[in-house]
Amino acid sequence: MTAGSDPRHAAHESVEERIAELVGDAEEKLAAEIIAEHDLHPVTEPEPDEEEPLPSMSEQIAEQLGGVRGLIESSVPVLAFVLLNVLLSLEALGLEKRQALLWAIVGSVGSALAIGGVRLARRQPIRHAVNGLFGIALGAWLAWRTGDAKNFYLPGILLTFGQAAVLLVSVVFRKPLIGYAWGIMANKGKQDWFGNGRLFRTFQWLTVLWAVSLTVRAGIQYVLYLMGEANAIGVVRILVSWPIYAATFAFTIWAIHRVTSAQRREPTVA
């Protein structure tokens, strides 16, 4: 009888294997208990080729503009200026025109600083607040220097006219800026829409639409500026300009979605 067939040798091997199996089970249980006790979990890394879906164009544009909260916050300093300038200019208060203007400026700039401070304290993005503060500060300086409240709104009026001019120039040179915005925000940075005739034409007339929208908004305010109706300019900026902006924005999203959806449904020619 060979050593390998010795029953004692076979029994010895089975005991050793059994002991090893029990030790292995104990080690696994111990490891599981340590992981559970210390809340240790394996970290799964994303695949190298896996790409996270981009937010929709409307979401990204809203984020760039500060969203609904950004629109509200940008209106607060203007509203503060209008209200304070109207209330403090009442004859019953006995304040001089320049004193009323000073307090209106302080209230407007102060509210803009407060908005930026709150965002900073909450560790939220402050770029929109900083941009708004710059425009408010420039308008406040012009109003104080000239002693006329209507000049508070002049930088915003001129900036809006300038934006409309830039949009029109981009259409003339067949480089519609709305198309570039769409490429960056909704097409992963690719500007391949130049080769898409229907989409290109859509971006051309949408860019013209935005230029017209901005011109109307600035034009109404400029007419009131020439008439010297300072408080009316502030009211128009809040109650008229934002609805025009919102309507133009919503129509733009709808028009682009309409074209891209129709093209996705079209059968591809081999």
C-alpha positions in Angstrom: 0.0 0.0 0.0 1.4 3.4 -1.0 1.7 6.3 1.3 -1.0 8.2 -0.6 -3.5 5.5 0.0 -2.8 5.2 3.7 -6.1 5.8 5.6 -4.3 7.6 8.3 -2.6 10.0 5.8 -6.0 10.6 4.2 -7.6 11.4 7.5 -4.6 13.7 8.4 -5.1 15.7 5.2 -8.8 16.0 5.7 -8.3 17.4 9.2 -5.8 20.0 7.9 -8.1 21.1 5.1 -10.9 21.4 7.5 -8.8 23.6 9.9 -7.8 25.8 6.9 -11.4 26.2 5.9 -12.5 27.2 9.4 -9.6 29.7 9.6 -10.6 31.2 6.2 -14.2 31.5 7.3 -13.1 33.2 10.6 -11.0 35.7 8.7 -13.8 36.6 6.3 -16.2 37.1 9.2 -13.7 39.2 11.1 -13.1 41.4 8.0 -16.8 41.8 7.5 -17.3 42.9 11.1 -14.4 45.5 10.8 -15.9 46.9 7.6 -19.4 47.1 9.2 -18.1 48.7 12.4 -16.0 51.4 10.7 -18.5 52.0 7.8 -15.8 51.0 5.2 -17.1 50.4 1.8 -15.3 50.0 -1.5 -15.2 53.1 -3.7 -16.4 52.4 -7.2 -14.7 54.6 -9.7 -16.5 55.6 -12.9 -15.4 54.0 -16.1 -12.9 56.1 -18.1 -15.1 56.3 -21.1 -18.3 56.9 -19.1 -19.6 60.5 -19.5 -22.1 62.2 -17.3 -25.0 63.7 -19.2 -24.9 67.4 -19.5 -27.7 69.5 -18.0 -30.2 70.8 -20.5 -29.6 74.1 -22.2 -32.3 75.9 -20.2 -30.7 74.7 -17.0 -27.3 75.8 -17.9 -28.4 79.2 -19.2 -30.4 79.7 -16.1 -27.3 78.8 -14.0 -25.2 81.3 -15.9 -27.7 84.0 -15.4 -28.2 83.2 -11.7 -31.6 81.5 -12.1 -34.8 82.9 -10.7 -33.1 83.9 -7.5 -30.5 85.8 -9.6 -33.2 87.7 -11.4 -34.9 88.7 -8.1 -31.6 89.7 -6.5 -30.7 91.9 -9.5 -34.0 93.7 -9.2 -33.7 94.4 -5.5 -31.2 97.3 -5.8 -33.2 98.9 -8.6 -36.4 98.6 -6.6 -34.7 100.1 -3.5 -33.5 103.0 -5.5 -37.0 103.7 -7.0 -38.9 103.4 -3.7 -36.4 105.5 -1.7 -36.2 108.1 -4.4 -40.0 108.4 -4.6 -40.7 108.3 -0.9 -37.8 110.6 0.2 -38.7 113.2 -2.5 -42.1 113.8 -1.0 -42.5 117.4 0.1 -43.9 116.3 3.5 -40.5 114.9 4.5 -38.7 118.2 3.8 -35.6 116.7 2.2 -33.8 118.4 -0.6 -33.7 116.6 -4.0 -30.0 115.9 -3.6 -30.4 114.5 -0.1 -33.2 112.2 -1.3 -31.0 111.1 -4.2 -28.1 110.4 -1.8 -30.3 108.1 0.4 -31.7 106.4 -2.6 -28.1 105.7 -3.8 -27.1 104.4 -0.3 -30.1 102.1 -0.2 -29.5 100.7 -3.6 -25.7 100.1 -3.2 -26.3 98.9 0.4 -28.8 96.3 -0.8 -26.4 95.1 -3.5 -23.6 94.8 -0.9 -25.9 92.9 1.5 -26.9 90.4 -1.3 -23.2 89.8 -2.0 -22.4 89.4 1.7 -25.2 86.9 2.2 -24.0 84.8 -0.7 -20.4 85.0 0.5 -21.4 83.9 4.0 -23.3 81.0 2.6 -20.4 80.1 0.3 -22.5 80.6 -2.7 -21.3 81.9 -6.1 -21.0 85.7 -6.0 -20.2 86.5 -9.6 -23.7 87.6 -10.4 -23.8 89.8 -7.3 -20.4 91.3 -8.2 -21.5 92.1 -11.7 -24.7 93.7 -10.5 -22.8 95.7 -7.9 -20.5 97.1 -10.5 -23.4 98.3 -12.6 -25.2 99.7 -9.6 -22.1 101.5 -8.4 -21.4 103.1 -11.8 -25.0 104.2 -12.1 -24.9 105.6 -8.6 -21.7 107.6 -9.3 -23.2 109.1 -12.5 -26.5 110.0 -10.7 -24.6 111.6 -7.8 -22.1 113.4 -10.0 -24.9 114.9 -12.2 -27.4 115.3 -9.4 -30.1 113.6 -11.7 -31.6 110.3 -10.7 -32.2 109.3 -14.3 -28.5 108.8 -14.9 -28.6 105.9 -12.4 -30.1 103.8 -15.2 -27.9 105.1 -18.1 -25.2 102.4 -17.8 -27.8 99.6 -18.0 -29.5 101.2 -21.0 -26.2 101.7 -22.9 -25.1 98.1 -22.1 -28.3 96.7 -23.4 -28.0 98.6 -26.7 -24.4 97.4 -26.9 -25.5 93.8 -26.5 -28.1 94.1 -29.2 -25.4 95.6 -31.6 -23.0 92.8 -30.9 -25.7 90.2 -31.7 -26.6 91.9 -35.0 -23.0 92.1 -36.0 -22.6 88.3 -35.4 -25.6 87.7 -37.7 -24.0 89.9 -40.5 -20.8 87.9 -40.3 -22.8 84.6 -40.2 -21.6 83.7 -36.8 -24.8 83.9 -34.7 -24.0 84.1 -31.0 -27.1 82.1 -30.0 -25.6 79.2 -31.9 -22.3 79.5 -30.1 -24.2 79.6 -26.7 -26.1 76.4 -27.7 -22.9 74.7 -28.7 -21.3 75.4 -25.4 -24.2 74.7 -23.2 -26.1 71.9 -24.8 -23.8 70.3 -27.4 -20.7 69.5 -25.2 -18.8 72.4 -26.6 -19.0 71.3 -30.2 -19.9 73.9 -32.8 -20.9 71.4 -35.6 -24.2 73.2 -36.2 -22.4 75.2 -38.9 -22.9 72.2 -41.2 -26.5 71.9 -40.3 -28.4 74.3 -42.7 -31.7 74.2 -40.9 -30.2 74.7 -37.4 -27.9 77.4 -38.7 -30.8 79.4 -40.1 -32.7 78.9 -36.8 -29.7 80.4 -34.9 -29.5 83.3 -37.3 -33.1 84.5 -36.8 -33.1 83.7 -33.1 -30.0 85.9 -32.7 -31.9 88.7 -34.6 -34.9 88.1 -32.3 -32.7 88.6 -29.2 -31.3 91.8 -30.7 -34.8 93.1 -31.3 -35.9 92.1 -27.8 -32.9 93.9 -26.2 -33.5 97.0 -28.4 -37.1 97.2 -27.3 -36.2 96.9 -23.7 -33.5 99.5 -23.9 -35.5 101.7 -26.2 -38.5 102.1 -23.9 -36.1 103.0 -21.1 -34.2 105.5 -23.3 -37.4 107.3 -24.3 -38.2 107.7 -20.6 -34.6 108.8 -20.0 -35.0 111.6 -22.5 -38.3 112.6 -20.9 -36.6 112.8 -17.5 -38.9 110.2 -16.0 -36.3 108.5 -13.7 -38.7 106.5 -11.5 -40.7 105.3 -14.5 -37.4 103.8 -15.9 -37.0 101.8 -12.8 -40.6 100.5 -12.9 -40.2 99.6 -16.6 -36.9 97.7 -15.9 -38.6 95.6 -13.3 -42.2 95.2 -14.6 -41.6 95.2 -18.4 -38.0 94.2 -19.2 -38.1 90.9 -17.3 -41.3 89.6 -18.9 -39.9 90.4 -22.4 -36.7 88.6 -21.4 -38.6 85.6 -20.1 -40.8 85.3 -23.2 -37.8 85.6 -25.5 -35.9 83.0 -23.6 -38.8 80.5 -23.5 -39.4 80.9 -27.2 -35.7 80.3 -28.0 -35.7 77.0 -26.0 -38.9 75.9 -27.8 -37.6 76.8 -31.3 -34.3 75.0 -30.9 -35.9 71.9 -29.3 -38.4 71.9 -32.2 -35.7 71.8 -34.8 -33.4 69.3 -33.1 -36.3 66.9 -32.2 -37.5 66.9 -35.8 -34.1 66.2 -37.1 -33.6 63.3 -34.7 -36.9 61.8 -36.0 -35.8 62.0 -39.6 -34.6 58.7 -41.1 -30.8 58.7 -41.8 -29.8 58.0 -45.4 -27.2 55.4 -45.7 
